[in-house]
Amino acid sequence: METQVVHADKIKCGGCAAAIQEALSKLPGVSGVEVEVASGKVTVSGEGLDPQQIRQALSEAGYPPRD
Ligand SMILES: [Cu+2]
């Protein structure tokens, strides 16, 4: 199991967290997505994760990564 951590602005509530979880859990290799609303921290776990793909999916969902 590996993890990728990304921070995104604009995460304001549980609805944002749910949208992010839905968008990222569709990506290949992803088995878990944790979102901390207060800090904007998104932790993706799984196997063979593609950081670029994760960042792009976040952007497309409306939450561009800030780091
Ligand atoms: Cu929200």
N, CA, C, O and the ligand as a Tripos MOL2 file, in Angstrom:
@<TRIPOS>MOLECULE
protein
  269   267    68     0     0
PROTEIN
NO_CHARGES

@<TRIPOS>ATOM
      1 N           0.8460   -1.2060    0.0000 N.3       1 MET1
      2 CA          0.0000    0.0000    0.0000 C.3       1 MET1
      3 C           0.8700    1.2400    0.0000 C.2       1 MET1
      4 O           1.8120    1.3440    0.7850 O.2       1 MET1
      5 N           0.5610    2.1730   -0.8700 N.am      2 GLU2
      6 CA          1.2670    3.4450   -0.8750 C.3       2 GLU2
      7 C           0.2680    4.5680   -0.6920 C.2       2 GLU2
      8 O          -0.9350    4.3830   -0.8800 O.2       2 GLU2
      9 N           0.7730    5.7330   -0.3230 N.am      3 THR3
     10 CA         -0.1150    6.8850   -0.1550 C.3       3 THR3
     11 C           0.4580    8.1010   -0.8690 C.2       3 THR3
     12 O           1.6740    8.2630   -0.9800 O.2       3 THR3
     13 N          -0.4290    8.9390   -1.3410 N.am      4 GLN4
     14 CA         -0.0680   10.2220   -1.9190 C.3       4 GLN4
     15 C          -0.8470   11.2780   -1.1490 C.2       4 GLN4
     16 O          -2.0480   11.1270   -0.9210 O.2       4 GLN4
     17 N          -0.1700   12.3420   -0.7500 N.am      5 VAL5
     18 CA         -0.8340   13.4320   -0.0340 C.3       5 VAL5
     19 C          -0.8010   14.6900   -0.8910 C.2       5 VAL5
     20 O           0.2500   15.0880   -1.3930 O.2       5 VAL5
     21 N          -1.9580   15.3040   -1.0480 N.am      6 VAL6
     22 CA         -2.0760   16.5490   -1.8070 C.3       6 VAL6
     23 C          -2.9320   17.5060   -0.9760 C.2       6 VAL6
     24 O          -3.8620   17.0850   -0.2890 O.2       6 VAL6
     25 N          -2.6110   18.7810   -1.0490 N.am      7 HIS7
     26 CA         -3.4490   19.7830   -0.3970 C.3       7 HIS7
     27 C          -4.1690   20.5990   -1.4550 C.2       7 HIS7
     28 O          -3.5840   20.9840   -2.4670 O.2       7 HIS7
     29 N          -5.4430   20.8560   -1.2080 N.am      8 ALA8
     30 CA         -6.2240   21.6420   -2.1550 C.3       8 ALA8
     31 C          -7.0090   22.7260   -1.4220 C.2       8 ALA8
     32 O          -7.5200   22.5130   -0.3230 O.2       8 ALA8
     33 N          -7.0900   23.8900   -2.0580 N.am      9 ASP9
     34 CA         -7.9440   24.9500   -1.5320 C.3       9 ASP9
     35 C          -9.3850   24.6300   -1.9030 C.2       9 ASP9
     36 O          -9.6570   23.6870   -2.6470 O.2       9 ASP9
     37 N         -10.2840   25.4180   -1.3800 N.am     10 LYS10
     38 CA        -11.7010   25.3520   -1.7620 C.3      10 LYS10
     39 C         -12.4440   24.1530   -1.1740 C.2      10 LYS10
     40 O         -13.6110   23.9360   -1.5010 O.2      10 LYS10
     41 N         -11.8010   23.3830   -0.3270 N.am     11 ILE11
     42 CA        -12.5270   22.3010    0.3350 C.3      11 ILE11
     43 C         -13.1930   22.9050    1.5720 C.2      11 ILE11
     44 O         -12.5170   23.2570    2.5380 O.2      11 ILE11
     45 N         -14.5100   23.0210    1.5370 N.am     12 LYS12
     46 CA        -15.2040   23.7960    2.5740 C.3      12 LYS12
     47 C         -16.1470   22.9740    3.4410 C.2      12 LYS12
     48 O         -16.4930   23.4000    4.5430 O.2      12 LYS12
     49 N         -16.5610   21.8240    2.9760 N.am     13 CYS13
     50 CA        -17.5850   21.1070    3.7330 C.3      13 CYS13
     51 C         -17.5700   19.6170    3.3820 C.2      13 CYS13
     52 O         -16.7660   19.1600    2.5690 O.2      13 CYS13
     53 N         -18.4630   18.8900    4.0030 N.am     14 GLY14
     54 CA        -18.5400   17.4610    3.7480 C.3      14 GLY14
     55 C         -18.9400   17.1380    2.3200 C.2      14 GLY14
     56 O         -18.5910   16.0830    1.7900 O.2      14 GLY14
     57 N         -19.6840   18.0640    1.6940 N.am     15 GLY15
     58 CA        -20.0650   17.8490    0.2960 C.3      15 GLY15
     59 C         -18.8500   17.8780   -0.6210 C.2      15 GLY15
     60 O         -18.7410   17.0900   -1.5610 O.2      15 GLY15
     61 N         -17.9390   18.8060   -0.3270 N.am     16 CYS16
     62 CA        -16.6890   18.8610   -1.0930 C.3      16 CYS16
     63 C         -15.9150   17.5660   -0.9050 C.2      16 CYS16
     64 O         -15.4140   16.9800   -1.8650 O.2      16 CYS16
     65 N         -15.8240   17.1300    0.3400 N.am     17 ALA17
     66 CA        -15.0780   15.9110    0.6400 C.3      17 ALA17
     67 C         -15.6710   14.7210   -0.1090 C.2      17 ALA17
     68 O         -14.9380   13.8930   -0.6480 O.2      17 ALA17
     69 N         -16.9990   14.6400   -0.1390 N.am     18 ALA18
     70 CA        -17.6600   13.5220   -0.8250 C.3      18 ALA18
     71 C         -17.3970   13.5760   -2.3270 C.2      18 ALA18
     72 O         -17.1790   12.5450   -2.9630 O.2      18 ALA18
     73 N         -17.4210   14.8020   -2.8960 N.am     19 ALA19
     74 CA        -17.1750   14.9440   -4.3370 C.3      19 ALA19
     75 C         -15.7570   14.5020   -4.6790 C.2      19 ALA19
     76 O         -15.5260   13.8520   -5.6990 O.2      19 ALA19
     77 N         -14.8160   14.8600   -3.8210 N.am     20 ILE20
     78 CA        -13.4200   14.4830   -4.0530 C.3      20 ILE20
     79 C         -13.2440   12.9800   -3.9210 C.2      20 ILE20
     80 O         -12.5470   12.3500   -4.7160 O.2      20 ILE20
     81 N         -13.8830   12.4180   -2.9110 N.am     21 GLN21
     82 CA        -13.7760   10.9630   -2.7280 C.3      21 GLN21
     83 C         -14.3400   10.2320   -3.9370 C.2      21 GLN21
     84 O         -13.7770    9.2330   -4.3850 O.2      21 GLN21
     85 N         -15.4580   10.7350   -4.4640 N.am     22 GLU22
     86 CA        -16.0620   10.0780   -5.6170 C.3      22 GLU22
     87 C         -15.1490   10.1890   -6.8360 C.2      22 GLU22
     88 O         -14.9430    9.2140   -7.5580 O.2      22 GLU22
     89 N         -14.6020   11.3930   -7.0600 N.am     23 ALA23
     90 CA        -13.7610   11.6060   -8.2480 C.3      23 ALA23
     91 C         -12.4810   10.7750   -8.1900 C.2      23 ALA23
     92 O         -12.0800   10.1740   -9.1860 O.2      23 ALA23
     93 N         -11.8440   10.7460   -7.0190 N.am     24 LEU24
     94 CA        -10.5380   10.0810   -6.9370 C.3      24 LEU24
     95 C         -10.6510    8.5760   -6.8120 C.2      24 LEU24
     96 O          -9.7510    7.8490   -7.2320 O.2      24 LEU24
     97 N         -11.7440    8.1020   -6.2410 N.am     25 SER25
     98 CA        -11.8490    6.6470   -6.0640 C.3      25 SER25
     99 C         -12.0560    5.9250   -7.3880 C.2      25 SER25
    100 O         -11.9230    4.7030   -7.4640 O.2      25 SER25
    101 N         -12.3880    6.6970   -8.4510 N.am     26 LYS26
    102 CA        -12.5360    6.0810   -9.7780 C.3      26 LYS26
    103 C         -11.2000    5.8120  -10.4530 C.2      26 LYS26
    104 O         -11.1290    5.0370  -11.4070 O.2      26 LYS26
    105 N         -10.1400    6.4470   -9.9620 N.am     27 LEU27
    106 CA         -8.8480    6.3180  -10.6350 C.3      27 LEU27
    107 C          -8.2630    4.9300  -10.4100 C.2      27 LEU27
    108 O          -8.4950    4.3130   -9.3710 O.2      27 LEU27
    109 N          -7.4980    4.4380  -11.3910 N.am     28 PRO28
    110 CA         -6.9140    3.1140  -11.2730 C.3      28 PRO28
    111 C          -5.9710    3.0110  -10.0770 C.2      28 PRO28
    112 O          -5.1570    3.9040   -9.8420 O.2      28 PRO28
    113 N          -6.0830    1.9340   -9.3350 N.am     29 GLY29
    114 CA         -5.1760    1.6700   -8.2290 C.3      29 GLY29
    115 C          -5.6000    2.2720   -6.9070 C.2      29 GLY29
    116 O          -5.0380    1.9340   -5.8650 O.2      29 GLY29
    117 N          -6.5880    3.1660   -6.9310 N.am     30 VAL30
    118 CA         -6.9900    3.8520   -5.7030 C.3      30 VAL30
    119 C          -7.9200    2.9650   -4.8780 C.2      30 VAL30
    120 O          -8.9310    2.4740   -5.3790 O.2      30 VAL30
    121 N          -7.5660    2.7680   -3.6090 N.am     31 SER31
    122 CA         -8.4310    1.9640   -2.7420 C.3      31 SER31
    123 C          -9.0210    2.7630   -1.5980 C.2      31 SER31
    124 O          -9.9660    2.3170   -0.9480 O.2      31 SER31
    125 N          -8.4680    3.9500   -1.3460 N.am     32 GLY32
    126 CA         -9.0210    4.7670   -0.2710 C.3      32 GLY32
    127 C          -8.7190    6.2360   -0.4730 C.2      32 GLY32
    128 O          -7.6620    6.5940   -0.9920 O.2      32 GLY32
    129 N          -9.6510    7.0900   -0.0630 N.am     33 VAL33
    130 CA         -9.4600    8.5460   -0.1620 C.3      33 VAL33
    131 C          -9.9330    9.1700    1.1380 C.2      33 VAL33
    132 O         -11.0890    9.0160    1.5300 O.2      33 VAL33
    133 N          -9.0190    9.8830    1.8080 N.am     34 GLU34
    134 CA         -9.3870   10.6010    3.0290 C.3      34 GLU34
    135 C          -9.2720   12.0890    2.7830 C.2      34 GLU34
    136 O          -8.2990   12.5590    2.1940 O.2      34 GLU34
    137 N         -10.2650   12.8250    3.2360 N.am     35 VAL35
    138 CA        -10.2530   14.2780    3.0490 C.3      35 VAL35
    139 C         -10.4490   14.9540    4.4000 C.2      35 VAL35
    140 O         -11.4070   14.6660    5.1190 O.2      35 VAL35
    141 N          -9.5280   15.8610    4.7380 N.am     36 GLU36
    142 CA         -9.6750   16.6840    5.9430 C.3      36 GLU36
    143 C         -10.1450   18.0590    5.5090 C.2      36 GLU36
    144 O          -9.4030   18.8070    4.8710 O.2      36 GLU36
    145 N         -11.3700   18.3880    5.8540 N.am     37 VAL37
    146 CA        -11.9570   19.6480    5.3900 C.3      37 VAL37
    147 C         -11.1920   20.8510    5.9500 C.2      37 VAL37
    148 O         -10.9250   21.8070    5.2220 O.2      37 VAL37
    149 N         -10.8420   20.8070    7.2230 N.am     38 ALA38
    150 CA        -10.2230   21.9760    7.8640 C.3      38 ALA38
    151 C          -8.8870   22.3580    7.2320 C.2      38 ALA38
    152 O          -8.5890   23.5410    7.0670 O.2      38 ALA38
    153 N          -8.0930   21.3630    6.8820 N.am     39 SER39
    154 CA         -6.7430   21.6310    6.3700 C.3      39 SER39
    155 C          -6.6520   21.5290    4.8590 C.2      39 SER39
    156 O          -5.6540   21.9530    4.2760 O.2      39 SER39
    157 N          -7.6670   20.9790    4.2140 N.am     40 GLY40
    158 CA         -7.6000   20.7740    2.7700 C.3      40 GLY40
    159 C          -6.6830   19.6400    2.3700 C.2      40 GLY40
    160 O          -6.2450   19.5570    1.2230 O.2      40 GLY40
    161 N          -6.3960   18.7730    3.3150 N.am     41 LYS41
    162 CA         -5.4730   17.6700    3.0480 C.3      41 LYS41
    163 C          -6.2250   16.4620    2.4740 C.2      41 LYS41
    164 O          -7.2230   16.0000    3.0260 O.2      41 LYS41
    165 N          -5.7100   15.9780    1.3570 N.am     42 VAL42
    166 CA         -6.3120   14.8160    0.7020 C.3      42 VAL42
    167 C          -5.2760   13.7040    0.6870 C.2      42 VAL42
    168 O          -4.1890   13.8740    0.1350 O.2      42 VAL42
    169 N          -5.6040   12.5690    1.2880 N.am     43 THR43
    170 CA         -4.7020   11.4300    1.3200 C.3      43 THR43
    171 C          -5.3060   10.3000    0.5040 C.2      43 THR43
    172 O          -6.4000    9.8170    0.7940 O.2      43 THR43
    173 N          -4.5740    9.8920   -0.5180 N.am     44 VAL44
    174 CA         -5.0330    8.8250   -1.4060 C.3      44 VAL44
    175 C          -4.1800    7.6000   -1.1500 C.2      44 VAL44
    176 O          -2.9520    7.6940   -1.1360 O.2      44 VAL44
    177 N          -4.8060    6.4560   -0.9470 N.am     45 SER45
    178 CA         -4.0450    5.2300   -0.7440 C.3      45 SER45
    179 C          -4.4110    4.2050   -1.8080 C.2      45 SER45
    180 O          -5.5050    4.2250   -2.3730 O.2      45 SER45
    181 N          -3.4620    3.3070   -2.0640 N.am     46 GLY46
    182 CA         -3.7050    2.2730   -3.0680 C.3      46 GLY46
    183 C          -2.3930    1.7190   -3.5840 C.2      46 GLY46
    184 O          -1.3750    1.7520   -2.8930 O.2      46 GLY46
    185 N          -2.4270    1.2110   -4.7990 N.am     47 GLU47
    186 CA         -1.2430    0.6260   -5.4230 C.3      47 GLU47
    187 C          -1.0460    1.2380   -6.8020 C.2      47 GLU47
    188 O          -2.0140    1.4400   -7.5360 O.2      47 GLU47
    189 N           0.1930    1.5320   -7.1590 N.am     48 GLY48
    190 CA          0.4960    2.0660   -8.4800 C.3      48 GLY48
    191 C          -0.1550    3.4080   -8.7420 C.2      48 GLY48
    192 O          -0.6440    3.6730   -9.8400 O.2      48 GLY48
    193 N          -0.1570    4.2630   -7.7110 N.am     49 LEU49
    194 CA         -0.8070    5.5670   -7.8470 C.3      49 LEU49
    195 C          -0.0300    6.4800   -8.7830 C.2      49 LEU49
    196 O           1.2000    6.4680   -8.8000 O.2      49 LEU49
    197 N          -0.7590    7.2680   -9.5590 N.am     50 ASP50
    198 CA         -0.1490    8.2130  -10.4880 C.3      50 ASP50
    199 C          -0.4110    9.6280   -9.9780 C.2      50 ASP50
    200 O          -1.5300   10.1260  -10.1020 O.2      50 ASP50
    201 N           0.6060   10.2860   -9.4050 N.am     51 PRO51
    202 CA          0.4050   11.6040   -8.7990 C.3      51 PRO51
    203 C          -0.1830   12.6180   -9.7700 C.2      51 PRO51
    204 O          -1.0330   13.4250   -9.3950 O.2      51 PRO51
    205 N           0.2730   12.5760  -11.0200 N.am     52 GLN52
    206 CA         -0.2460   13.5340  -12.0000 C.3      52 GLN52
    207 C          -1.7290   13.3240  -12.2500 C.2      52 GLN52
    208 O          -2.4950   14.2790  -12.3810 O.2      52 GLN52
    209 N          -2.1160   12.0730  -12.3140 N.am     53 GLN53
    210 CA         -3.5130   11.7400  -12.5640 C.3      53 GLN53
    211 C          -4.3870   12.1930  -11.3830 C.2      53 GLN53
    212 O          -5.5020   12.6800  -11.5730 O.2      53 GLN53
    213 N          -3.8710   12.0270  -10.1900 N.am     54 ILE54
    214 CA         -4.5970   12.4480   -8.9960 C.3      54 ILE54
    215 C          -4.7760   13.9600   -8.9980 C.2      54 ILE54
    216 O          -5.8600   14.4690   -8.7150 O.2      54 ILE54
    217 N          -3.7050   14.6660   -9.3180 N.am     55 ARG55
    218 CA         -3.7740   16.1290   -9.3400 C.3      55 ARG55
    219 C          -4.7480   16.6150  -10.4070 C.2      55 ARG55
    220 O          -5.5080   17.5580  -10.1870 O.2      55 ARG55
    221 N          -4.7140   15.9590  -11.5640 N.am     56 GLN56
    222 CA         -5.6050   16.3710  -12.6400 C.3      56 GLN56
    223 C          -7.0650   16.1100  -12.2670 C.2      56 GLN56
    224 O          -7.9340   16.9420  -12.5260 O.2      56 GLN56
    225 N          -7.3260   14.9640  -11.6650 N.am     57 ALA57
    226 CA         -8.7020   14.6360  -11.2830 C.3      57 ALA57
    227 C          -9.2210   15.6250  -10.2360 C.2      57 ALA57
    228 O         -10.3880   16.0140  -10.2650 O.2      57 ALA57
    229 N          -8.3460   16.0260   -9.3160 N.am     58 LEU58
    230 CA         -8.7330   17.0200   -8.3150 C.3      58 LEU58
    231 C          -9.0840   18.3460   -8.9920 C.2      58 LEU58
    232 O         -10.0930   18.9710   -8.6650 O.2      58 LEU58
    233 N          -8.2450   18.7630   -9.9330 N.am     59 SER59
    234 CA         -8.5050   20.0130  -10.6490 C.3      59 SER59
    235 C          -9.8240   19.9430  -11.3870 C.2      59 SER59
    236 O         -10.6230   20.8790  -11.3520 O.2      59 SER59
    237 N         -10.0430   18.8240  -12.0540 N.am     60 GLU60
    238 CA        -11.2670   18.6790  -12.8450 C.3      60 GLU60
    239 C         -12.5110   18.6700  -11.9550 C.2      60 GLU60
    240 O         -13.5930   19.0750  -12.3820 O.2      60 GLU60
    241 N         -12.3480   18.2050  -10.7140 N.am     61 ALA61
    242 CA        -13.4780   18.2040   -9.7890 C.3      61 ALA61
    243 C         -13.7070   19.5870   -9.1850 C.2      61 ALA61
    244 O         -14.6920   19.8090   -8.4800 O.2      61 ALA61
    245 N         -12.7800   20.5250   -9.4670 N.am     62 GLY62
    246 CA        -12.9520   21.8980   -8.9840 C.3      62 GLY62
    247 C         -12.1160   22.2420   -7.7670 C.2      62 GLY62
    248 O         -12.3480   23.2620   -7.1180 O.2      62 GLY62
    249 N         -11.1330   21.3850   -7.4490 N.am     63 TYR63
    250 CA        -10.2860   21.5970   -6.2760 C.3      63 TYR63
    251 C          -8.8230   21.5140   -6.6690 C.2      63 TYR63
    252 O          -8.1640   20.5120   -6.3940 O.2      63 TYR63
    253 N          -8.3010   22.5660   -7.3150 N.am     64 PRO64
    254 CA         -6.9230   22.5110   -7.7880 C.3      64 PRO64
    255 C          -5.9310   22.3530   -6.6400 C.2      64 PRO64
    256 O          -6.0480   23.0360   -5.6220 O.2      64 PRO64
    257 N          -4.9690   21.4700   -6.7920 N.am     65 PRO65
    258 CA         -3.9580   21.2580   -5.7480 C.3      65 PRO65
    259 C          -3.1130   22.5200   -5.5830 C.2      65 PRO65
    260 O          -2.8690   23.2400   -6.5510 O.2      65 PRO65
    261 N          -2.6720   22.7810   -4.3680 N.am     66 ARG66
    262 CA         -1.8660   23.9800   -4.1390 C.3      66 ARG66
    263 C          -0.4060   23.6370   -3.8740 C.2      66 ARG66
    264 O           0.4090   24.5420   -3.6930 O.2      66 ARG66
    265 N          -0.0590   22.3750   -3.8480 N.am     67 ASP67
    266 CA          1.3640   22.0480   -3.6520 C.3      67 ASP67
    267 C           1.8210   20.9680   -4.6160 C.2      67 ASP67
    268 O           2.9860   20.5710   -4.5910 O.2      67 ASP67
    269 CU        -18.4210   21.9090    0.1240 Cu       68 CU68
@<TRIPOS>BOND
     1     1     2 1
     2     2     3 1
     3     3     4 2
     4     3     5 am
     5     5     6 1
     6     6     7 1
     7     7     8 2
     8     7     9 am
     9     9    10 1
    10    10    11 1
    11    11    12 2
    12    11    13 am
    13    13    14 1
    14    14    15 1
    15    15    16 2
    16    15    17 am
    17    17    18 1
    18    18    19 1
    19    19    20 2
    20    19    21 am
    21    21    22 1
    22    22    23 1
    23    23    24 2
    24    23    25 am
    25    25    26 1
    26    26    27 1
    27    27    28 2
    28    27    29 am
    29    29    30 1
    30    30    31 1
    31    31    32 2
    32    31    33 am
    33    33    34 1
    34    34    35 1
    35    35    36 2
    36    35    37 am
    37    37    38 1
    38    38    39 1
    39    39    40 2
    40    39    41 am
    41    41    42 1
    42    42    43 1
    43    43    44 2
    44    43    45 am
    45    45    46 1
    46    46    47 1
    47    47    48 2
    48    47    49 am
    49    49    50 1
    50    50    51 1
    51    51    52 2
    52    51    53 am
    53    53    54 1
    54    54    55 1
    55    55    56 2
    56    55    57 am
    57    57    58 1
    58    58    59 1
    59    59    60 2
    60    59    61 am
    61    61    62 1
    62    62    63 1
    63    63    64 2
    64    63    65 am
    65    65    66 1
    66    66    67 1
    67    67    68 2
    68    67    69 am
    69    69    70 1
    70    70    71 1
    71    71    72 2
    72    71    73 am
    73    73    74 1
    74    74    75 1
    75    75    76 2
    76    75    77 am
    77    77    78 1
    78    78    79 1
    79    79    80 2
    80    79    81 am
    81    81    82 1
    82    82    83 1
    83    83    84 2
    84    83    85 am
    85    85    86 1
    86    86    87 1
    87    87    88 2
    88    87    89 am
    89    89    90 1
    90    90    91 1
    91    91    92 2
    92    91    93 am
    93    93    94 1
    94    94    95 1
    95    95    96 2
    96    95    97 am
    97    97    98 1
    98    98    99 1
    99    99   100 2
   100    99   101 am
   101   101   102 1
   102   102   103 1
   103   103   104 2
   104   103   105 am
   105   105   106 1
   106   106   107 1
   107   107   108 2
   108   107   109 am
   109   109   110 1
   110   110   111 1
   111   111   112 2
   112   111   113 am
   113   113   114 1
   114   114   115 1
   115   115   116 2
   116   115   117 am
   117   117   118 1
   118   118   119 1
   119   119   120 2
   120   119   121 am
   121   121   122 1
   122   122   123 1
   123   123   124 2
   124   123   125 am
   125   125   126 1
   126   126   127 1
   127   127   128 2
   128   127   129 am
   129   129   130 1
   130   130   131 1
   131   131   132 2
   132   131   133 am
   133   133   134 1
   134   134   135 1
   135   135   136 2
   136   135   137 am
   137   137   138 1
   138   138   139 1
   139   139   140 2
   140   139   141 am
   141   141   142 1
   142   142   143 1
   143   143   144 2
   144   143   145 am
   145   145   146 1
   146   146   147 1
   147   147   148 2
   148   147   149 am
   149   149   150 1
   150   150   151 1
   151   151   152 2
   152   151   153 am
   153   153   154 1
   154   154   155 1
   155   155   156 2
   156   155   157 am
   157   157   158 1
   158   158   159 1
   159   159   160 2
   160   159   161 am
   161   161   162 1
   162   162   163 1
   163   163   164 2
   164   163   165 am
   165   165   166 1
   166   166   167 1
   167   167   168 2
   168   167   169 am
   169   169   170 1
   170   170   171 1
   171   171   172 2
   172   171   173 am
   173   173   174 1
   174   174   175 1
   175   175   176 2
   176   175   177 am
   177   177   178 1
   178   178   179 1
   179   179   180 2
   180   179   181 am
   181   181   182 1
   182   182   183 1
   183   183   184 2
   184   183   185 am
   185   185   186 1
   186   186   187 1
   187   187   188 2
   188   187   189 am
   189   189   190 1
   190   190   191 1
   191   191   192 2
   192   191   193 am
   193   193   194 1
   194   194   195 1
   195   195   196 2
   196   195   197 am
   197   197   198 1
   198   198   199 1
   199   199   200 2
   200   199   201 am
   201   201   202 1
   202   202   203 1
   203   203   204 2
   204   203   205 am
   205   205   206 1
   206   206   207 1
   207   207   208 2
   208   207   209 am
   209   209   210 1
   210   210   211 1
   211   211   212 2
   212   211   213 am
   213   213   214 1
   214   214   215 1
   215   215   216 2
   216   215   217 am
   217   217   218 1
   218   218   219 1
   219   219   220 2
   220   219   221 am
   221   221   222 1
   222   222   223 1
   223   223   224 2
   224   223   225 am
   225   225   226 1
   226   226   227 1
   227   227   228 2
   228   227   229 am
   229   229   230 1
   230   230   231 1
   231   231   232 2
   232   231   233 am
   233   233   234 1
   234   234   235 1
   235   235   236 2
   236   235   237 am
   237   237   238 1
   238   238   239 1
   239   239   240 2
   240   239   241 am
   241   241   242 1
   242   242   243 1
   243   243   244 2
   244   243   245 am
   245   245   246 1
   246   246   247 1
   247   247   248 2
   248   247   249 am
   249   249   250 1
   250   250   251 1
   251   251   252 2
   252   251   253 am
   253   253   254 1
   254   254   255 1
   255   255   256 2
   256   255   257 am
   257   257   258 1
   258   258   259 1
   259   259   260 2
   260   259   261 am
   261   261   262 1
   262   262   263 1
   263   263   264 2
   264   263   265 am
   265   265   266 1
   266   266   267 1
   267   267   268 2
@<TRIPOS>SUBSTRUCTURE
     1 MET1         2 RESIDUE 1 A MET
     2 GLU2         6 RESIDUE 1 A GLU
     3 THR3        10 RESIDUE 1 A THR
     4 GLN4        14 RESIDUE 1 A GLN
     5 VAL5        18 RESIDUE 1 A VAL
     6 VAL6        22 RESIDUE 1 A VAL
     7 HIS7        26 RESIDUE 1 A HIS
     8 ALA8        30 RESIDUE 1 A ALA
     9 ASP9        34 RESIDUE 1 A ASP
    10 LYS10       38 RESIDUE 1 A LYS
    11 ILE11       42 RESIDUE 1 A ILE
    12 LYS12       46 RESIDUE 1 A LYS
    13 CYS13       50 RESIDUE 1 A CYS
    14 GLY14       54 RESIDUE 1 A GLY
    15 GLY15       58 RESIDUE 1 A GLY
    16 CYS16       62 RESIDUE 1 A CYS
    17 ALA17       66 RESIDUE 1 A ALA
    18 ALA18       70 RESIDUE 1 A ALA
    19 ALA19       74 RESIDUE 1 A ALA
    20 ILE20       78 RESIDUE 1 A ILE
    21 GLN21       82 RESIDUE 1 A GLN
    22 GLU22       86 RESIDUE 1 A GLU
    23 ALA23       90 RESIDUE 1 A ALA
    24 LEU24       94 RESIDUE 1 A LEU
    25 SER25       98 RESIDUE 1 A SER
    26 LYS26      102 RESIDUE 1 A LYS
    27 LEU27      106 RESIDUE 1 A LEU
    28 PRO28      110 RESIDUE 1 A PRO
    29 GLY29      114 RESIDUE 1 A GLY
    30 VAL30      118 RESIDUE 1 A VAL
    31 SER31      122 RESIDUE 1 A SER
    32 GLY32      126 RESIDUE 1 A GLY
    33 VAL33      130 RESIDUE 1 A VAL
    34 GLU34      134 RESIDUE 1 A GLU
    35 VAL35      138 RESIDUE 1 A VAL
    36 GLU36      142 RESIDUE 1 A GLU
    37 VAL37      146 RESIDUE 1 A VAL
    38 ALA38      150 RESIDUE 1 A ALA
    39 SER39      154 RESIDUE 1 A SER
    40 GLY40      158 RESIDUE 1 A GLY
    41 LYS41      162 RESIDUE 1 A LYS
    42 VAL42      166 RESIDUE 1 A VAL
    43 THR43      170 RESIDUE 1 A THR
    44 VAL44      174 RESIDUE 1 A VAL
    45 SER45      178 RESIDUE 1 A SER
    46 GLY46      182 RESIDUE 1 A GLY
    47 GLU47      186 RESIDUE 1 A GLU
    48 GLY48      190 RESIDUE 1 A GLY
    49 LEU49      194 RESIDUE 1 A LEU
    50 ASP50      198 RESIDUE 1 A ASP
    51 PRO51      202 RESIDUE 1 A PRO
    52 GLN52      206 RESIDUE 1 A GLN
    53 GLN53      210 RESIDUE 1 A GLN
    54 ILE54      214 RESIDUE 1 A ILE
    55 ARG55      218 RESIDUE 1 A ARG
    56 GLN56      222 RESIDUE 1 A GLN
    57 ALA57      226 RESIDUE 1 A ALA
    58 LEU58      230 RESIDUE 1 A LEU
    59 SER59      234 RESIDUE 1 A SER
    60 GLU60      238 RESIDUE 1 A GLU
    61 ALA61      242 RESIDUE 1 A ALA
    62 GLY62      246 RESIDUE 1 A GLY
    63 TYR63      250 RESIDUE 1 A TYR
    64 PRO64      254 RESIDUE 1 A PRO
    65 PRO65      258 RESIDUE 1 A PRO
    66 ARG66      262 RESIDUE 1 A ARG
    67 ASP67      266 RESIDUE 1 A ASP
    68 CU68       269 GROUP 0 **** ****
